[in-house]
Amino acid sequence: MLEISAALEIVLSRASLLAPESTFQLLGRVLAEDIASDLDSPPFAKSTMDGYALRSADSGIDVKLTLIEEVPAGRTPTKVVGPGQTTRVMTGAPIPDGADAVVPHELVDLDQDSICLRGTIPARNFILPRGKEMRTGEVVLPKGTQVNPAAIGLLAAVGRTSVQAYPIPRVAVVSTGDEIVEAGRQPGPSQIRNSNGPMLQALGMSTGAATRYMGIAPDQPGPLANLLRNAFDAAEIVVISGGVSAGSFDFVPGVLKGLGVETHFHKINLKPGKPLLFGTLGSKLVFGLPGNPVSSFVGFELFVRPAVSKMAGYAEPGPNFVTIALATDLKTDNNRVTFLPGRLEVAANGYQVRPGKWFGSADLRAMLTTNALIRVPAGDLFLPAGTLVSTLPLKW
């Protein structure tokens, strides 16, 4: 049976980087070009305090300086500060020629047109030099940077409103099964409402991907094939829920084959989610996730989310595990590597993870308070509180 790491390697090796595009919708995107500054920042030496610009050589206890000008932010000084003189400046105002230091207004005594100093002021005091943040032509955001709010601000500072960035792949979600109906309908005998479709759509959206829910396909090869064709037309990644096991009505593998999909694996040493399927149709990816909701959830986090990230240009697509101590004892008895719902908590000595209570892969309600998945090796194990366990924090 294929191990999880080998399955992930197969997925990522076939998740191709999408072609860059020029865009101004950048939050969460990865830059496909180096961004250089078109100016020095700040473009002039400026004051970082409301105060008085002066010559540091003139400063000292009880030294009086004549006030010659006032310069607010956004104005240009018109007078050179000479010996025995000072200019009042506001935060962000340019430093006038002749001055090499600023003293805050709280540290002087004002007497009409002069100030009296209370001590010596060092050179460069409360002055931000020209180009301290960046220089003209300096690369401030290299290719491969994931754009966050700070990067958005920096792009604005260098005058870039449109840049080359990698698009985030589109995701299409397809639910299958005669036993499921949409949330707005009353289930009939032997039916349940479709929770996987909306859940997987929300998970897709949490990656930043434009995610479209395509609807429910009945357990019939013809209608299933038609819905999957529409899904492949609509997205670069297709996520199917249900119909991937080995039952008489599990038509997904056969229908995918008929559509020309190459299946790369269809079983993983994983619990929950053993019958997970992965294939490709050209450069497009398709994931067949088991119908139980926690299985679909785990499969998405372990394989679909990293695939989205890889295609969007992320240098580390994940999943990114950390080692964290258990908050309580944990006893397990599983024949496969198992991912349990857990909750990260702040403890006295750092973070800890608390296993959640659940009864298996159908227990979607157990995921409500989950913000992490705990990876537990196969076997009959007792892990006392404090044991370090491999944990996947959930990004959403």
N, C-alpha and C positions, 0 to 999 in steps of 0.2 A: 504494500500500500504506500502511496506517495506521501512523503513527509511534508510538513507545512512549509519548511524553508525551501525545499525543492519546487513546490508548487508556486511559491511567491517568486522565485527566480524565473520560472517559466512565464508568469504573468508580466513581470517587469521587462523581460527581454523582448516582449512583443508589444509593449506599450510605447508607441513611437511618439516622439516630440512633434507637436503640431506646428505648422508653418507660422512664423511671426506675422503680426498685422499691426498697422498703425492705429492707435486707439487713444482715447482720453479717459476711458473707463478702466482704471488701473488698480484699484484696491484689491489685493490678493493675487494680482497677476505677477509674472516673472518677467523682468526686463530682458529684451533680446538685443540690446545695444548698450554701449557705454554712454553714460550721461556726464558731460563735462560742464563746468561752470563757464558762463559767458562774461563774468565780471569778478572783481575782487569783492569779498564779503567779510566784514563791512567794506563799502567802497571808500571809506575815509576813517581816520581815527576818530572814535566817538566816546562820549562820556557814558559811563555805566551808572551814574548817580546824578541826582539833582545837586548842584554845588557850584564851585567856582574854579575855573581854569586859571592856572598860574604857572610861573616859573619856579620849579622846586628849589632852585638856588636862592630865591628870595624869601623862602619860608623860615619860620622860627617863632619862638615864644614872643607874644605881644607885637609881632610885626604887623604894620598896617599897609594895606594895598588899596589903591584907588580903583573903583569899579568903572570900567569904560564902556561896557556893552552888555546886553542881555541877548542870548541866543537860544530860542526854543528848538525842539526837534523839528526838522524839516526846513530850517533856515540855514543860511550860510553866513559865517562870521565875516564882518567887513573891516575889522580892526586887528592889528597885530598886537599881541600882549608884550609890552616892554617891561623893563625893570620897574618894580614897584607898582605894577598894574595887575588887574584881574578881570576876567569876563565871567558873568554869571551864565551857566549852561544847564540845560535840562537833560534828563536821561535820553540818550539817543542823539543828542546834538553833536555836530562836528566840533572837534577841538580847534580853537583858533591858532593860527601861526604864532610861534613864540612861546606858547604854553607847552609844558610837558608833564603836567599833573593836575588832578582834580581833588579838591577837598570838599567833602559833603557839607551842606549848609548847616547841619546840626553842630558842626565842629568849629564854627566861626561866630564871632560877634559882629552883627551888622550895625553900621552907624551911617545912615543916609547913603552917601556915595562912596563908602569905603568899608572894608572888612578888617577885623583884627584876628590874626591867627593865634591859636593856642599852643602851637608846636611846629616841629619840622615835618614837612610833607615829602615823602620819597618820590623820586622820578617814576613816571608811568602809573602813579596811583589812580585807580578807578578810570583807566583809559583802556579801551579795547582797540588794539592796533589795526590798521588797514590790512585786510586779507587774512586776519587771524582765523576765520572759519574756513575760507577757501580762496584759492587764487584763480585768476582767469586761465582757462584751459585745463585746470585740474579735474580729473575724473572723480566725481563725488558719489556716483551710483554706478558701480560696475555691472556689466552684463551678468545676468543670473541672480540679481537682487530681487527678493520677493518684496513687492511694494506694500508697505504698511502706512499708517497715517503720517508718521514722521517723514517717510519718503515722498508722500504726496506734497507735504509742505516744502521739502527740499527741491522737488521738481518745479514748484511754483517760484521758488527763490531764484532759480536759474533760467526762468522764462520758458520752461517746456510745458506746453499744454497738451501735446500729442507726442507719443513715443512708440517705438517698436516694442511689442510685448507678445509673449506666447499666449494664445487663447486657452481658456479652460474648456476641456472637451464637454460636449453636450451628452446628457444621460437620458435614456428612455427606459421607463419602468413598465414591465408587463406582468400582470398577475394571471395565474392559470387555475382552473379547477371548476367543475360543475357544482362543487359544494359551497362556493363563496358567492356572495352578493355584495353590491356596493353599500356603503355605510347608510345611505338614505332609505334603503329598502328593509322591509321586515323579512327576516330569514324564514324560509319554508322548512318543512320537515327535513332533517339531516343537513341543513345548511347553516353557515356561519357568515358573519360580516367580514369583509375584506379589510384586515388591518395591515397586511404587509405592503399593499400598494401605497397607501398614504405614508407609512413609515419609511419605506425605501425612497419615496420621492423627497421626503424631508431630509433623509440622510444624504441624498444626492445634492440637494440645495445647500446643505451644511458644508460641502466641499467647495462651494463657489460655483458649481456647475449649473448651467441652465438645465433644469430637470423636468421632463414631461412624463406625466402618467398616461399611458396609452389605453388602459382599461383591462377588462378581464376576458381572457380567451377560454372558451369551454374546452372540455377534454375531447376535442375532435381535431384531427390533423389539419383539415382544410381551413377552418376559421383561425386556428392557431398560426398556421403558416402566413395567412393574410395579415394578421396583426403584427407578426414578427417582421414581415417585409416593410410595413409602415414604420416600425420601430427603427430598423436599420437605415431607412431613408431620413429619419428625424434626428439621428444622434451618432456619435462616434463610439459610445459605450451603451450596450443594451443589457439591462439587468432583468432577469426573469425570476419570478417567485413561484415555486412549486412545479410539479410534473417532471422532476429530474431523477427520481429514484428508479427502481427496477420493477414497478408494478405494471399491471396490464393497461392502466390508463395514464401512464407516465410517457406522454408522446413527445416531450420536448427534445430529447436527444435525436430521435429519428427525424423529426421535422427540421431541426437545425442542419442535419446532414443533407437533407433534401434541398435545402436552400443554399448549399455550397459551403457551409461552415466547417472548418477544420477543427476537430476537438483535440485539445492538447492534454487534458486529463479529465477524469470523471469519478474520482474517488480520492479522499485525503484522509490521512491519519489524524482526524480531528473530531472533537466532540464539544458542542453540537455542530453538525454540518458536514458529516462524512461524505454524502453523495454530491458534493459541490462540483459543478461542471464549468470548465473554461474553454472557450474556443475563439477563433478569429474568422472574420469574413473580410479578406483583404487586410486593410489596416485597422478595421473596426474590431472591437472586442465585445465578447458576449459572455456573461456570467449567468449560469443557472444555479440559483440558490434554493436550498430545501424549503419546503413550505412552512415548517414550524417557524414562528416569528423570531425566536431567539437565534435559531440557526441562520436565518436570513440576516439578522442583525450582525452576528459574529462574522459571517462570511463577507459582508460589506466592509466591515472595519479592517479585516485582515487582508483583503484582496482588492476590492473595488476602490476604496479610498486611495490606497497607494497607486493604483493604476491611473486614476484621475490626476494625482499629483505628478506622476512621472510624465504624462502627456502634456501637462501644463508647464513643465520645465523646472520643477522643484529638484534641487540637488540631492535632497534626502527625502524621498517620497514616503518613507516609513514602511511598515508600522514601527514606531520608535518606542521600544520598551525601556522601562527603568526598573531598578531593583529597590523594592520597598519592603519594610517589615510588616508582618501581619499584625493587626490590632487584636485578634482573638485566635484561639486554637482553630485549626481546620482539619477535618477528617474527610478523606476522599477515597473512593474505590472505583476507579475507572480503567477500562481497557485501552483507552486512547488518551493522548494529550487533550486536556480539557480546559476550556476558558469559562471561568465562573464570573458572574456579576460581582462587582465590588465597589466600594466607595472610598475615595481618598479623603483622609482627614488630617488636620493639623494636630500634631502631638507635641509634647514638651521638648522632645529632641528631634523634631522634624516631622516629615509626613509618615503616615502609616496607612495601610489599606485594610478595610473591614469587609470580609466576605458577606455577600447578600444572601438572603433566604430565598430559595427558589426550588421548584419541584421538577424542573427540566426544560426542554427546548420549547414547550408550548406556553411557558409562563412569562408572557410579555409584561404583565403587571410588575414583575420583579425588577424590570429594567427601569422603572420610573425614577428611582433614586440612584441608579448606577451612573458613575462617572469614570469607571475604569473596568478593565477586564483582567482577571488574575489567571495567569498561565500555570497550570498544575500538571506535572508529569503523570504519565500513566502508572497505575499500580494502587495497591492498598496502602495509603499513606496517612500518617498522623503528623501534622505540622503544628508545633506549639506556637503560641503568640510570640512574636519577635523574630520568627523565621523570615529570612529574606526571600521574597518571591518575585518572579518576573511579572511586571505589571504594565499594561497598556493604558495610559491616560486617554480618555475620549475627548477629542478636540471640540466637539459641539457643546 
